[in-house]
Amino acid sequence: MAQRKKTPLEPHRKIRPATTPEAREAQLVALAYDRVEQRLIDGTASGQEITAIIKLGSEKAKLEREKLIYETEVLKSKKQVLDAAKRTDEMYEKAMAAMRSYIGIEEIPDDPYIL
């Protein structure tokens, strides 16, 4: 059987420079994945590379990503609830101030039973 000819990685097409650090990171990660994929195909991938790819595709990793997404949504919901409560408090204070001005009270009295 003839040995497989090892060729260096084919040069990638020119990619547009990233405009943000996040986009640059995404480009580098994509290039790294391409490199590991090619090494897996060629049979030259290291044990660490193989293990890393297996872990990325595991059910546990998928569940952890789903959990992070869910937790992020929960935190966003909690923030919305807190923001709504803050707006409600502000509206309540404005309404109380308006009522006090209607009955002629300029300052908040010390007596809690009087508006």
ABEGO torsion letter per residue (X at the ends): XBBBBBBBBBBBBBBBBBABAAAAAAAAAAAAAAAAAAAAAAGABBAAAAAAAAAAABAAAAAAAAAAAAAAAAAAAAAAAAAAAAAAAAAAAAAAAAAAAAAGBABBBABAABX
